[in-house]
Amino acid sequence: MPGQLNGKIAIVTGSSRGIGKAIAKGFAKEGAKVVVCGRTSSAEPGVLSIEGTAQEIEQEGGQALAVACDVTSESDVNALVERALRECVRSTCW
């Protein structure tokens, strides 16, 4: 997906629904690799979740990674950033 954010990585919190989801999808449409994060995680189809948002982004031709994270937890945020760096920056397969 060509756009103004090609080659960029965006971490979007609260992206399982609402404004966060819209922002994540908008960034993906502009070419960013999007790390979709939030507390709502579910592999069940049809449930509003970070996995659902990531799947929608990928179905529309974008790149997304779903990571469960509670932003009120310092250890969760540290793990989120480390995973984003590991899988989105340091990896050649993404």
N, C-alpha and C positions, 0 to 999 in steps of 0.2 A: 504494500500500500504506500504509494508515494505521498509525501506531504512535508509540512514544515518541521516535523519532529523526527524525521528519518535519522537513525543512528542514536537516538536518545532513549533513555530508560526512565519511566515514570512509576513511582510508587504511589498508589492511590488508596488511602484508608477509607473504611466504610463503604467499600465498593460492591457490596452484595445487592444493594438496592438504592433507589432514590438518586439524589444528586451525585453521590460518589460513583454509582454505576454509570450514570450519564457522562461524568468526567472521564472515567476509565475508557469507555467506548469512544469518546471524542478524541482522546489522546491516541488511541489505537488507529482510528481513521486517519490521523495525521502522520502515522508511521512509527510512533513510539512503541517500544516493547513495554508492556504494562505489567507491573506486579500488582495484582488485585489482592487486597488484604482486608481483613475484618474478622469479627468474631463469629459470624454465621457461616458455618462450614457444613456442607451436606452433599453427598454423592447422589441423593435421590432426585430424579428428574422432576422438573417443574417447581422445585423449592427455590426460593430466592436465596442464593448463596454465592460465596466467592467463586466456587467451582462453576456455578451456572453462568456467572458473568464472564469468567475466563473462556468457557465453552462458546458463548455467544461471540466474543471477540474473535476467537479462532475460526468459527464458522463464517465470519465476515472477512476472513483473510488476514487478520492481525495475529500478533504474537502476545500471549499472556501466560502468566504464572500465578496460580492461586496459592496464597500463604495465609494460614490462620494466624491472627495476631490481635492481642488486646493491647492497645496503645497506652493503657494505664500501667502496663507491666514493663519495666525497664528491660528485663531479660527477654521478653517477647519481642520488643523492638530491636534489641541487639541481634537476636536470632533472625528476624526479618531482614535486616540490612545485610547480615552475613550471607544469608541464602540468596538474596538478590545479587550481591556481588559475585558469589560463587557461580550461580546459574546464568546470570544475565551478562556479566562483564567478563569473567575469567573463562567461561566456557565457549567453545567454538561451535557447539551444536545448537545453540539457541538463536 
